[in-house]
């Protein structure tokens, strides 16, 4: 992660660091959903099991993030909701795309 | 129905080319927008209406900044600034909110050549490519099944996903090539492109989604022209917000905060 220390009292002294942290978070999540798509596609998972793999890998990524932050979310992000849970819907489409592509390439075509 | 065997050549000549071509067009679009942005010169504010608009925008920015950062100011300064903005007769915000609501400015903003050029550029780099790709895919690659989606879908999706394939009772999972186009479009080749090609810190906006939303809304909204029809309401809202601000000067709390962080530091 980028440098820590975001100060968020009423003054809202958000520095550029919060922005950089969120960019890194987005990158990490994209990697996570790409990997999830590749795994689900190659293993030929079907239907809801595939989406379950996506959710599972999403939470694995969040756990790794938590370990790297030493569980002190407030120092790096605005809230734990932001850092752990908030982006799950946006990367779902990316996962679906990669899943469809790899599923077709490996299993069907 | 048993599994359909799909020829290897479909994969070689249809599936992979669609993906590769869409990805390259995406990258090309990125380069194109960068090129056009570099060539954009500073726009001169010429017409009176534009000057008035800039003034309004600056006023709102000033009041928003004051509402956000009021803790940095001591009491007297804050009261002065707030009075400058919100006073009953002479405050800037009250004067601005009493201006009559402008007529729909669409006709006037259309005549502004710079804004039109901007809109054309946005359209070019977005919608034209989308339409082109759609035409290309549906012309060359229609009429056969290209793959299978891994998840079960209802019959409603059949028309969208199997366009050109007229076999009834074919499992909805088997998709035609136009649906691969849609999957790639919505799935976000942009994110992969951002991942691979750049840490541009201002690439937060994804413009395909925004443009498609704009198209779906039906009317051409231009981001540079704010809420034309009722600026008075905006100013009234800003004014009530400023008047409701409870001001404390942060320096008064600073010794407590320093003590707290020192304690936290020493305990670790």
Interface residues (C-beta under 8 A of the other chain):
Chain A: X9 X10 X11 X12 X19 X20 X23 X27 X30 X31 X34 X40 X41 X44 X45 X46 X47 X48 X50 X51 X91 X93 X94 X96 X97 X98 X99 X100 X101 X103 X104 X105 X108 X109
Chain B: X6 X8 X10 X11 X15 X19 X68 X69 X71 X72 X146 X147 X148 X149 X150 X151 X152 X180 X183 X184 X186 X187 X188 X191 X192 X194 X195 X199 X201 X250
